[in-house]
């Protein structure tokens, strides 16, 4: 006879088959587009196509992402700026699909304030000084 395994409370511990293991598959909720026919076979019915409100703007099929004045932000790689181990400023741009490495600009610690001063001048912010 096999020895029984008891839980700390003194009751016999459930076997693996008796335990309720959490399901990894999410439970599905009833779908509005599934109809069960009288014979019990499900049939999927496509939902009705929603109509746009009368005041909805018309979508342009010939929209030009490169030339249209309504485009506010064009695609751009991510840019990071941080102080490196030498105490200088590093500006790093994420590489694009056709580049092997990120683009890195390193400003030596003694030149950081001069760089920031010039950068603020270029974008129209008053001089930050030292």
C-alpha positions in Angstrom: 0.0 0.0 0.0 1.3 3.4 -0.9 1.9 6.0 1.9 -0.7 8.7 1.8 0.3 12.3 1.6 -1.5 14.7 3.9 -1.8 18.4 3.7 -0.8 20.6 6.8 -4.4 20.6 8.0 -4.3 16.8 8.3 -6.6 16.0 5.4 -5.4 13.9 2.5 -3.9 16.1 -0.2 -5.7 16.0 -3.6 -4.0 14.2 -6.3 -2.8 15.9 -9.5 -6.0 14.8 -11.3 -8.2 16.1 -8.4 -6.7 19.5 -8.3 -8.2 22.3 -10.3 -5.4 23.7 -12.4 -5.7 27.2 -13.7 -6.6 27.2 -17.4 -4.1 28.9 -19.7 -6.8 29.4 -22.3 -9.1 32.4 -21.6 -12.8 31.5 -21.4 -14.7 32.7 -24.4 -17.7 34.8 -24.0 -20.8 34.3 -26.2 -20.5 36.1 -29.5 -23.4 38.0 -31.0 -22.5 36.8 -34.5 -22.9 33.1 -33.8 -26.3 31.5 -34.4 -27.1 28.0 -33.5 -29.3 26.3 -36.1 -32.2 24.0 -35.1 -30.0 21.0 -35.7 -27.4 22.3 -33.2 -24.8 23.3 -35.7 -23.3 26.8 -35.2 -23.2 29.3 -38.0 -21.1 32.5 -38.0 -23.0 35.5 -39.3 -21.0 38.6 -40.2 -22.0 41.6 -38.1 -23.7 44.5 -40.0 -21.3 47.1 -41.4 -21.6 50.2 -39.3 -22.5 53.4 -41.2 -20.5 56.6 -40.7 -22.4 59.5 -39.2 -23.6 62.1 -41.7 -21.3 64.7 -40.2 -18.2 62.4 -40.3 -15.3 63.7 -42.5 -14.8 61.9 -45.7 -11.6 59.8 -45.9 -9.2 60.8 -48.6 -8.0 57.8 -50.6 -5.3 59.8 -52.2 -3.8 61.2 -48.9 -0.1 62.0 -49.4 1.8 61.6 -46.1 4.9 63.3 -47.5 3.3 66.4 -49.0 0.1 67.1 -47.0 0.3 70.2 -44.8 -1.9 68.5 -42.1 0.8 66.0 -41.2 2.2 67.3 -37.8 4.8 64.6 -37.1 6.7 62.6 -39.7 8.2 59.2 -38.8 11.4 59.6 -36.8 13.8 57.2 -35.1 13.9 57.3 -31.3 16.4 59.6 -29.8 18.0 59.3 -26.3 20.1 61.8 -24.4 22.1 60.9 -21.3 25.3 61.6 -19.4 27.9 59.0 -20.2 30.5 57.4 -17.9 33.1 60.1 -18.7 30.6 62.9 -17.6 29.9 64.0 -21.2 26.6 64.3 -23.0 25.7 61.4 -25.3 22.9 61.8 -27.9 22.0 58.5 -29.5 19.6 57.9 -32.4 18.0 54.5 -33.0 19.4 52.8 -36.2 17.0 52.3 -39.1 16.5 49.1 -40.9 19.4 49.7 -43.4 22.0 50.7 -40.7 24.1 48.4 -38.7 24.6 50.6 -35.6 22.9 53.5 -33.8 24.1 57.0 -34.6 26.0 58.3 -31.5 27.1 61.9 -30.9 29.4 62.3 -27.8 30.0 65.8 -26.4 33.0 66.0 -24.0 32.3 67.2 -20.5 34.1 70.5 -21.0 32.0 71.3 -24.1 28.5 70.4 -22.9 27.6 74.0 -21.8 28.9 75.5 -25.0 26.9 72.9 -27.1 23.7 73.5 -25.1 24.2 77.3 -25.4 24.5 77.0 -29.2 21.6 74.6 -29.5 19.3 76.9 -27.6 20.4 79.8 -29.8 19.6 77.8 -32.9 16.1 76.9 -31.8 15.3 80.5 -30.5 15.6 80.1 -26.8 17.6 82.8 -25.0 21.2 82.0 -24.1 21.5 79.7 -21.0 25.0 81.0 -20.2 27.4 79.2 -17.8 
